[in-house]
């Protein structure tokens, strides 16, 4: 027996792996999705989502991608995994994700093919959207200038290519490397931590999706989780997952304050 069986759960409710069925549409995330859709549908060109570690930027990006109907959008998500990225690498990634058939090595020809592909997408009545996650890692003035160049591709209806940047607060400084690009940010969204109410709703939502039919965490335990995590979704998941394991080991019917305090010590959290 593990904690899933002990607490009557069908799957782990607090995994930090992004899973769309566990998506919690908080008021903040709901507003963010509406603003991003507005930016894309009106072809604004560049929207930016900024948030601290664990506030749900990647979750929001995946959700937005899932909500874009393939008949109306040519959309892709690129996650930057290291800082040593060249503009040539980026251009090729954009070309692949936008559906360019043959990727040439020549830079000028590559740009020409991207431009032609964007016009084809536009002629199909669709909007081209490229979301880039962890943009703060692209700490390069040259790359920011390249983004600006791509945003110059437009028609009378607006931009041929819409970018949505997701990143940590350091993204502000990266955008400032190219002032003209910074001035082209049409929509800027800031993700913050959950309120106490949203933390409660978030936990209950994930437990319900995982198959819970009863209250596993006491109200006092949930309030303490909020205080330790300050409403950061990723940290809430970590604390709750550990608490479920501790509760199972202690054979506790309900997870209460002592279990949360034990987990907090183990994780090095403080109030």
C-alpha positions in Angstrom: 0.0 0.0 0.0 1.2 3.5 -0.7 -0.4 6.9 0.1 -2.6 6.8 -3.0 -4.5 3.7 -1.8 -4.4 4.9 1.8 -6.1 8.2 1.0 -8.3 6.8 -1.7 -6.6 8.6 -4.6 -6.4 7.4 -8.2 -3.2 9.3 -9.0 -0.7 11.7 -7.5 -2.5 15.0 -7.1 0.5 17.2 -6.5 3.1 16.2 -9.1 5.1 19.2 -10.5 4.9 17.6 -14.0 2.7 19.9 -16.1 -0.6 17.9 -16.7 -3.5 19.7 -18.4 -6.1 17.8 -16.5 -4.9 19.3 -13.2 -4.9 22.9 -14.5 -6.5 25.2 -12.0 -8.0 28.3 -13.7 -7.3 30.8 -10.9 -8.7 34.4 -11.4 -5.1 35.5 -12.3 -4.5 32.8 -14.8 -8.0 33.3 -16.3 -7.3 37.0 -16.9 -3.9 36.2 -18.3 -5.3 33.8 -20.9 -7.9 36.4 -22.0 -5.2 39.1 -22.4 -2.9 36.7 -24.3 -5.8 35.8 -26.7 -6.5 39.4 -27.2 -2.9 40.1 -28.1 -2.8 37.3 -30.6 -6.2 37.8 -32.2 -5.4 41.5 -32.7 -2.0 40.7 -34.1 -0.2 42.9 -31.6 3.2 41.2 -32.2 4.7 40.8 -28.7 3.1 39.9 -25.4 5.2 39.2 -22.2 4.4 37.1 -19.2 6.6 37.6 -16.2 6.5 35.7 -12.9 8.7 34.4 -10.1 9.9 30.9 -9.7 7.1 28.4 -9.5 4.3 30.8 -10.2 2.9 28.8 -13.1 4.4 30.4 -16.3 5.0 27.1 -18.1 1.6 25.8 -17.0 0.0 28.9 -18.5 2.0 28.5 -21.7 0.9 24.9 -22.2 -2.7 25.8 -21.4 -2.7 28.7 -23.9 -1.2 26.4 -26.6 -3.9 23.8 -25.9 -6.6 26.4 -26.3 -5.5 27.6 -29.7 -7.7 25.9 -32.4 -5.5 24.4 -35.1 -7.9 25.7 -37.7 -7.3 29.3 -36.6 -3.7 29.3 -35.4 -0.3 28.0 -36.4 1.1 27.8 -32.9 4.2 26.4 -31.2 6.0 26.5 -27.9 9.8 26.7 -27.6 11.4 26.1 -24.2 14.9 27.6 -23.9 17.0 25.1 -21.9 20.4 26.8 -21.9 21.9 30.2 -22.3 24.3 29.5 -25.1 21.7 29.8 -27.8 22.6 31.5 -31.1 20.3 33.5 -33.3 20.9 31.0 -36.1 19.6 28.2 -33.8 16.6 30.2 -33.0 15.7 31.0 -36.6 15.9 27.3 -37.5 13.7 26.4 -34.6 11.1 29.0 -35.5 11.2 27.8 -39.1 10.7 24.1 -38.1 7.8 25.0 -35.7 6.1 27.2 -38.3 6.2 24.4 -40.8 9.0 25.4 -43.2 9.6 22.2 -45.2 13.3 22.4 -46.1 15.5 24.3 -43.7 18.5 25.9 -45.5 21.8 26.7 -43.9 22.0 30.1 -45.6 20.7 32.8 -43.2 19.2 35.0 -45.9 17.4 32.1 -47.6 16.2 30.9 -44.2 14.6 34.3 -43.4 13.1 34.4 -46.9 11.5 31.0 -46.3 10.1 32.1 -42.9 8.7 35.2 -44.5 7.0 33.1 -47.3 5.7 30.6 -44.8 4.2 33.4 -42.6 2.4 34.8 -45.7 1.1 31.3 -46.5 -0.3 31.0 -42.9 -1.8 34.5 -43.2 -3.4 33.6 -46.6 -4.9 30.5 -45.0 -6.7 32.8 -42.6 -4.6 31.7 -39.6 -2.5 33.5 -37.1 1.1 32.5 -36.5 2.1 32.3 -32.8 5.4 31.3 -31.3 5.6 31.1 -27.5 9.1 31.1 -25.9 9.5 30.0 -22.3 12.5 30.9 -20.1 13.4 33.9 -22.3 15.5 35.5 -19.6 18.2 32.9 -20.5 18.5 34.6 -23.9 20.6 37.4 -22.4 21.9 38.7 -25.7 21.4 42.1 -27.4 21.9 40.5 -30.7 19.1 38.0 -30.2 16.7 40.7 -29.0 17.5 42.6 -32.1 16.7 39.5 -34.1 13.3 39.2 -32.5 12.6 42.9 -33.4 13.5 42.1 -37.0 11.0 39.2 -37.1 8.4 41.5 -35.7 8.9 43.9 -38.7 7.1 41.3 -40.9 3.6 42.6 -41.1 0.6 43.4 -43.3 -2.0 46.0 -43.1 -3.9 43.8 -40.7 -1.0 43.6 -38.2 2.0 41.4 -37.5 2.6 38.3 -39.5 4.2 36.7 -36.4 3.1 36.9 -32.8 5.5 36.2 -30.0 4.6 35.5 -26.4 7.6 35.6 -24.1 7.5 33.8 -20.7 10.2 34.5 -18.1 11.4 35.3 -14.7 11.6 39.0 -13.5 15.1 39.2 -15.1 13.4 39.2 -18.4 12.8 42.9 -17.9 16.5 43.5 -18.1 16.9 41.3 -21.2 14.2 43.2 -23.0 16.0 46.5 -22.1 19.0 45.3 -24.1 17.1 46.5 -27.2 15.0 49.5 -26.3 13.0 49.5 -29.6 12.0 45.9 -28.8 11.0 46.8 -25.3 8.8 49.5 -26.6 7.0 47.0 -28.8 5.7 45.0 -25.9 1.9 45.4 -26.5 0.7 43.3 -23.5 2.6 42.6 -20.3 1.2 40.2 -17.7 2.6 39.6 -14.2 1.9 36.3 -12.5 2.0 36.5 -8.7 1.5 33.9 -6.0 -1.9 32.6 -5.0 -4.0 34.3 -2.4 -5.0 32.1 0.6 -8.4 31.5 -0.9 -6.9 30.5 -4.3 -4.4 28.2 -2.4 -7.4 26.4 -0.8 -9.3 26.2 -4.1 -6.1 25.0 -5.9 -5.5 22.2 -3.4 -9.1 21.0 -3.4 -9.2 21.1 -7.2 -6.2 18.9 -7.6 -7.4 16.5 -4.9 -10.8 16.2 -6.6 -9.2 15.6 -10.0 -7.0 12.9 -8.4 -10.2 11.1 -7.1 -10.4 12.3 -3.5 -13.9 12.0 -2.1 -13.1 13.5 1.4 -11.2 16.2 3.2 -7.6 15.0 3.5 -6.0 18.2 4.8 -7.5 20.0 7.8 -8.4 23.7 7.4 -5.5 24.6 9.8 -3.0 22.5 7.8 -4.1 24.3 4.6 -3.6 27.7 6.2 -0.2 26.7 7.4 0.8 25.4 3.9 -0.2 28.8 2.6 2.0 30.6 5.1 5.0 28.3 4.3 4.7 28.6 0.6 3.3 32.1 0.3 1.0 30.7 -2.3 3.6 29.6 -4.8 2.0 26.7 -6.8 5.2 24.6 -7.3 6.1 24.8 -3.6 2.5 24.0 -2.6 2.8 20.9 -4.7 6.0 19.9 -3.1 4.8 20.5 0.5 1.5 18.6 -0.2 3.1 15.6 -1.8 5.5 15.3 1.1 2.7 15.8 3.6 0.7 13.0 2.0 3.6 10.6 2.3 4.2 11.7 5.9 0.6 11.2 6.7 0.6 7.8 5.2 3.7 6.8 7.2 2.1 8.1 10.4 -1.3 6.4 9.5 -3.0 9.8 10.0 -6.6 9.9 8.8 -6.3 13.7 8.3 -3.2 15.7 7.7 -2.9 18.4 10.3 -0.4 21.0 11.6 2.2 18.6 13.1 2.7 16.8 9.8 3.0 20.1 7.9 5.6 21.4 10.4 7.6 18.1 10.0 7.6 18.5 6.2 8.6 22.2 6.5 11.6 21.3 8.6 12.6 18.6 6.1 12.3 21.0 3.2 14.1 23.8 5.0 11.1 26.1 5.0 10.5 28.8 7.6 7.8 31.3 8.4 
